[in-house]
């Protein structure tokens, strides 16, 4: 159970980050479902990455929330950019 809670925190924060960036930057939005899926994936990756980089520098919960949120937002923007570039061709 100890290993599951950080991952859940990361993916929930990632989904939130993906949906927030989708609402703020409509040109990158993938729709609610797409933003959520991209956010979930980015949240897991971003949370794990920040946990490795900032190990011990801040509380684990803060690492998971910040890393997950930023990772989810970043992957949503990247996916939105790819989608818009593909639509132009």
C-alpha positions in Angstrom: 0.0 0.0 0.0 2.9 2.3 0.7 4.0 2.1 -2.9 0.5 2.8 -4.3 -0.2 6.0 -2.6 2.5 8.1 -4.3 1.5 6.8 -7.7 -2.1 7.6 -7.0 -1.2 11.1 -5.9 1.0 11.6 -9.0 -1.7 10.5 -11.5 -4.5 12.5 -9.8 -2.3 15.6 -9.7 -1.4 14.9 -13.4 -5.0 14.6 -14.4 -5.7 17.9 -12.6 -2.7 19.6 -14.3 -3.7 18.3 -17.7 -7.2 19.6 -17.4 -6.1 23.0 -15.9 -3.7 23.6 -18.8 -6.4 22.4 -21.3 -8.8 25.1 -19.9 -6.2 27.8 -19.8 -4.7 27.1 -23.2 -7.6 26.2 -25.4 -5.3 25.7 -28.5 -3.5 22.8 -26.7 -6.7 21.2 -25.3 -7.5 17.6 -26.2 -11.0 17.7 -24.7 -11.7 16.7 -21.2 -11.1 13.0 -21.8 -7.9 13.6 -23.7 -6.6 16.1 -21.2 -7.3 13.6 -18.4 -5.6 10.7 -20.1 -2.5 12.8 -21.1 -2.5 14.2 -17.6 -2.6 10.7 -16.0 0.4 9.5 -18.1 2.3 12.7 -17.6 1.6 12.8 -13.9 3.1 9.4 -13.3 6.2 10.2 -15.3 6.6 13.7 -13.9 6.1 12.6 -10.4 8.6 9.8 -10.6 11.1 12.1 -12.3 10.8 14.8 -9.6 11.0 12.2 -6.9 14.4 11.1 -8.3 15.7 14.6 -8.8 14.6 16.2 -5.6 14.9 13.2 -3.3 14.9 14.6 0.2 14.7 18.2 -0.8 11.0 18.5 0.1 8.3 16.4 1.5 7.4 13.3 -0.5 3.7 14.4 -0.8 4.8 17.8 -2.2 7.1 16.1 -4.6 4.3 13.9 -5.9 1.8 16.7 -6.2 4.1 19.2 -7.9 5.8 16.6 -10.1 2.5 15.0 -11.1 0.8 18.3 -11.8 3.7 19.7 -13.9 4.2 16.4 -15.7 0.5 16.1 -16.6 0.4 19.7 -17.8 3.6 19.3 -19.9 2.4 16.1 -21.6 -1.0 17.6 -22.3 0.7 20.6 -24.0 3.1 18.4 -26.0 0.2 16.2 -27.1 -1.9 19.3 -28.0 1.0 20.6 -30.1 1.4 17.3 -31.9 -2.4 17.2 -32.6 -2.4 20.8 -33.9 0.6 20.1 -36.1 -0.9 17.0 -37.6 -4.2 18.8 -38.3 -2.3 21.4 -40.4 -0.9 18.7 -42.8 
